[in-house]
C-alpha cells in the first residue's frame, strides 16, 4: 500500500505519524514536506473532501495569523487559496492512502486508513 504524508519534520505529531507509517509492514511511504512543496488549492480541496472535513477544519490556527485574518470564518476557497500561498496555515499531518485521507491529529487516526 502506498501512503503519502504531508509532513512537517518540526512537528511532533507529524513525526509520530510518519513513524507509524514507516513501522507498518507493506506500506510504501512518500513524504512531502509541504512547507517546501505546498499542495495546490485544488489538491487541498480534494484531500479535505476525501477526509470528510472542511478546509476550515484543516486550517492551522495555533501559531499562525489565521484568526487575525478572519480565515476561520472565511469561505472555503479563500481558506484554500491562503493555505496554498502560505502553507504554514495547513494543519498537519495529512495522510492519503487508497483507503482515504485523514488529518492525523492525534497520530493514531492514521490507522483508520491503513
Secondary structure, DSSP 8 states (H G I E B T S, - for coil): -EEEEEE-TT-HHHHHHHHHHHHSTT-EEEEEETTTS---HHHHHHHHHHHT--TGGGB--TTSSTTTTTGGGS-HHHHHHHHHH-GGGB-S-EEEETTEEEE-SSGGGGGGG-
